[in-house]
Amino acid sequence: MASWHRQVVPHWADVCVAAGLAALGAYNIWVIAEPQYQGSPILHTMALLGVTVPLAWVRCAPLAVLALVTASTVVWELTLTDLAVQPALEAGIAVLIAVTVASALVDRAGLVLVAGGLVVLVAVDCAAMAAGRAPGDTIPAWLL
């Protein structure tokens, strides 16, 4: 199935998704300057690229991309954002894409790793809610 999926969706489509998500994030960081992007826009841009660039290879190495996106999201959220505000939209979309593709392309053993990555993200979100983030900014994302 994995080879069929790779034939239907060419690699350039993954690159376009990654580039589009990076462009959305750059607009939010540099133009709109939303509250979750307080601090240095350069550091937020580097974190954004750490979350979005791996998506260009999501069908080639789904578990590696999921690990990179998850780690980058956790680092971005814990180091650059105030845990009391809603996290970056782009990180959530990147995680959603990486989890969806990895779940579709890996075997059962790989699904255990996917579930492990989700447990890490939920743990970070629980810590953020304990730090003051509104449950309305966190729990609806779990439904996705």
Secondary structure, DSSP 8 states (H G I E B T S, - for coil): -HHHHHHHS-HHHHHHHHHHHHHHHHIIIIII--GGG-S-HHHHHHHHHHHHGGGGGTTTSHHHHHHHHHHHHHHHHHHHS-TTS---HHHHHHHHHHHHHHHHHS-HHHHHHHHHHHHHHHHHHHHHHHTT--GGGTHHHHH-
